[in-house]
Amino acid sequence: MLAVLLVICSLPGDEGGDAKRPARPRAAGPAVGWGFTHTQYSADDGTDAATARAARLLAAHPMPQNQHLMGWGADNPEPRPGQYDFADLDRRLALIRRTGGTPVLTLCCAPDWMKGGTAGHTDWSTLEKAPTPAHYADFAALAGKVAQRYPDVRHFVVWNEFKGFFDDAKGRWNYEGYTRLYNLVHRAVKKVNSANQVGGPYLVMDSYVPGDDTYASALKGPWGSVDRRTLDAFAYWNRHKDGADFLVVDGSSYSKDDRYAPDAFAATRKFADVGRWLRKESGLPLWWAEWYVEVPDGSDDRAGWSERRRTATQATALIEMASGGAGSGFYWNPETQGAHCPGCLWTSTARDDGGAALPMMDLLSRFSRAFPPGEKPQDLDTGGTTVRGLVDARTALLVNTADRRAVATVDGKRVTLDGYQVRWIDRS
């Protein structure tokens, strides 16, 4: 822990950090670093001027980019058995390649005929249904076909959030079924190329606030307690998987009933506590496939957040994930067709003036460059003040979690942070 001295005061702000410093090369292996997931409306969808602008933005800040097999911008890849349609995946992978991103494929979801639907028809309302057990092998064969088609893709995530795998009769996750599917997919993707990296189980680390003993578990903190049914599913997969190159989960800092404990900033400690526990239990490199610090749309609390507060909370979450041992994470890029998009990486490409960087793009791209795979940044010990920090040999990241100014001393230099300010300090 590197100690820094902080004093709350009213000194004027100053600028720090070097956004234009060359990025360090990304390490090969199970960690890919910090990036984002494409959703339905992304940098390849919209007006010519806006999509070109968004592509230039991504090329200027190369990051890992994740795309799903079906849904979230990709059509049904196998509408009939043995009949393939990879046009949308081809387009998204082409975007990732030409913008210098590290490609990641999430192997979800399944064509209709694999889950009780009609061959040749796609019912998008059933997107989140899992394949039936009789078609697990068919889905694995599709995964192998995809791995063969995109030999430059080296990282594959198996399924998404256990979608379709909840057993209502038993009141728990069907972890036996998921693990069987995972193992078949793992073998199929590894058969194409043993160097391919495969991970799961992409569980949602749902939690309840302190005092709510619903499905309470031993994995707890001031933010609450993780749902024990989730931990049961993780334990089964961890014991019975054929192999894994990395561990994938997702989660939010708020509880299942959309509450923060004790507040929105402090609640992000959940990412660190859960991450440390998962790393200890699995011994695997840790990815956060999705992570959220705002409750869903429509919440009165979310409606009151400024973009400055939002970005500061996102930065604090990134610090906590890294502090908990994660080496990779993917921001679920919100989508909109309108002029306003809270938390988006760029403005809507449906508009001629779209494709311009938003504050979250600056935060995520800087974090990706500052702390690439292989780096092990350390917490900054701020002595219990409102400032949260992360540091390595070259960079310090500071976040003021309060709406009043604070001063920190880093490497003997005083640094002023305005309320909710995110500051980058060059230590090289």
Number of C-alpha atoms within 10 A of each C-alpha: 11 14 13 17 14 21 16 15 13 13 13 11 15 10 11 12 14 13 15 8 11 9 15 12 9 19 13 10 16 23 22 26 24 29 24 22 22 23 18 16 18 24 28 21 14 19 18 15 15 24 24 17 21 25 20 16 18 25 17 12 19 20 27 21 26 27 25 24 25 21 19 15 19 22 19 25 21 21 20 17 13 9 9 13 15 16 13 17 22 14 14 21 23 14 19 26 16 13 20 17 19 21 23 23 25 23 21 23 25 28 33 24 20 24 20 14 13 14 14 14 13 16 11 12 7 16 19 18 18 28 25 18 15 10 17 23 19 22 26 22 17 24 26 21 15 20 23 16 13 14 11 14 17 22 24 26 25 26 25 24 21 23 18 18 18 16 11 9 6 8 9 15 20 16 22 14 18 28 23 18 24 26 20 21 27 26 18 22 26 15 14 17 14 12 12 20 21 26 25 30 26 24 22 22 25 21 29 25 25 17 9 11 12 13 13 19 18 10 17 18 16 14 26 26 26 26 22 19 18 19 19 15 20 24 14 14 22 18 11 12 18 14 16 20 18 23 26 28 24 21 22 23 29 26 22 16 11 16 18 24 21 15 12 22 22 18 25 28 23 29 28 20 20 23 23 18 14 23 16 11 12 16 11 17 20 27 28 23 28 21 22 17 20 22 21 11 9 8 11 10 14 15 12 10 13 12 15 16 20 21 24 26 25 24 28 29 26 24 27 24 27 26 22 23 24 29 24 25 27 23 23 19 21 17 20 17 14 12 12 10 15 20 19 19 26 27 24 28 29 22 17 14 15 24 27 18 16 16 16 23 22 16 19 23 20 21 20 24 22 25 24 22 22 14 15 17 22 19 21 20 17 20 12 8 16 21 26 23 24 25 22 18 12 12 19 22 23 26 26 28 26 18 14 15 22 27 21 21 15 18 12 9 9 13 19 25 28 22 19 24 23 23 22 22 19 15 14 7
